[in-house]
Amino acid sequence: MHGQAVAPRTPPGRDARCGARAGPADMAMTVTINGEEREFADLLSVAEMLRTLGAPSGRVAVEVNEEVVPRESYAERRLASGDRVEIVHFVGGG
């Protein structure tokens, strides 16, 4: 995938475990996003992950385990612990 990588970040006022919800460690899932391991309290869809990270879903491409996820599948495509995600932000210009 080509473009500028979106750095994973946690929006202000939320923790990295997908909001304020915290659960037992064995219920957390670990996903590697752009090379950085992140923990989430719940299983997420690609759309939910992008919202949690504050990434604009309309201006990024997402790859899960080396497979491009079509934008129209973001809400249905569930992530699992151990998945490797790449998020690429497209930049216009010339």
C-alpha positions as CSV (number, residue, x, y, z in Angstrom):
1,M,0.0,0.0,0.0
2,H,1.3,3.5,-0.8
3,G,0.6,6.7,1.1
4,Q,1.4,8.2,4.5
5,A,1.0,5.9,7.5
6,V,-1.4,7.1,10.2
7,A,0.2,6.8,13.6
8,P,-2.0,5.0,16.1
9,R,-3.1,7.3,18.9
10,T,-5.6,7.4,21.6
11,P,-8.1,10.3,21.5
12,P,-8.0,12.7,24.5
13,G,-10.2,11.5,27.4
14,R,-10.2,7.8,26.3
15,D,-7.8,5.1,27.3
16,A,-6.2,2.7,24.8
17,R,-8.5,-0.2,25.8
18,C,-11.3,1.1,23.5
19,G,-12.9,3.7,25.7
20,A,-13.2,3.8,29.4
21,R,-14.4,0.2,29.7
22,A,-11.9,-2.0,31.4
23,G,-12.1,-5.7,31.8
24,P,-10.0,-8.6,32.9
25,A,-6.6,-8.9,31.1
26,D,-7.7,-12.3,29.6
27,M,-10.6,-10.5,27.8
28,A,-8.3,-7.9,26.2
29,M,-7.2,-8.4,22.6
30,T,-3.9,-7.3,21.2
31,V,-3.7,-6.0,17.7
32,T,-0.5,-4.7,16.0
33,I,-1.3,-1.4,14.2
34,N,1.4,0.1,11.9
35,G,4.0,-1.9,13.9
36,E,2.8,-0.9,17.4
37,E,1.0,-3.3,19.7
38,R,-2.3,-2.0,21.0
39,E,-4.7,-3.5,23.5
40,F,-8.5,-3.2,23.3
41,A,-11.0,-4.3,25.8
42,D,-13.4,-5.8,23.2
43,L,-13.4,-7.3,19.8
44,L,-13.7,-4.5,17.3
45,S,-14.7,-4.1,13.7
46,V,-12.3,-2.1,11.4
47,A,-14.8,0.8,11.6
48,E,-14.8,0.8,15.4
49,M,-11.0,0.6,15.5
50,L,-10.8,3.6,13.2
51,R,-13.2,5.6,15.4
52,T,-11.3,4.7,18.5
53,L,-8.0,5.8,16.9
54,G,-9.6,9.0,15.6
55,A,-8.7,8.1,12.0
56,P,-11.0,9.4,9.2
57,S,-12.4,6.2,7.6
58,G,-13.1,7.9,4.3
59,R,-9.5,8.9,3.7
60,V,-7.6,5.8,4.7
61,A,-6.9,2.3,3.4
62,V,-6.8,-0.6,5.8
63,E,-5.0,-3.9,5.4
64,V,-5.5,-6.7,7.9
65,N,-3.0,-9.6,7.9
66,E,-1.7,-8.4,4.4
67,E,-5.2,-8.3,2.9
68,V,-6.8,-5.0,1.9
69,V,-10.2,-4.5,3.5
70,P,-12.7,-2.9,1.1
71,R,-14.1,0.3,2.6
72,E,-17.7,-1.0,2.4
73,S,-16.6,-3.9,4.6
74,Y,-15.1,-1.8,7.5
75,A,-18.3,-2.3,9.7
76,E,-18.5,-6.1,9.1
77,R,-14.8,-7.0,9.2
78,R,-14.0,-8.0,12.8
79,L,-10.5,-7.9,14.2
80,A,-9.1,-10.7,16.3
81,S,-6.3,-10.8,18.9
82,G,-3.0,-11.2,17.0
83,D,-4.1,-9.4,13.8
84,R,-1.6,-7.2,12.1
85,V,-3.2,-4.0,10.8
86,E,-1.7,-1.4,8.5
87,I,-3.6,2.0,8.2
88,V,-2.5,4.2,5.3
89,H,-3.7,7.8,5.0
90,F,-3.8,9.2,1.4
91,V,-2.5,12.6,0.8
92,G,-3.5,14.7,-2.2
93,G,-1.3,17.0,-4.1
94,G,1.0,17.0,-7.0
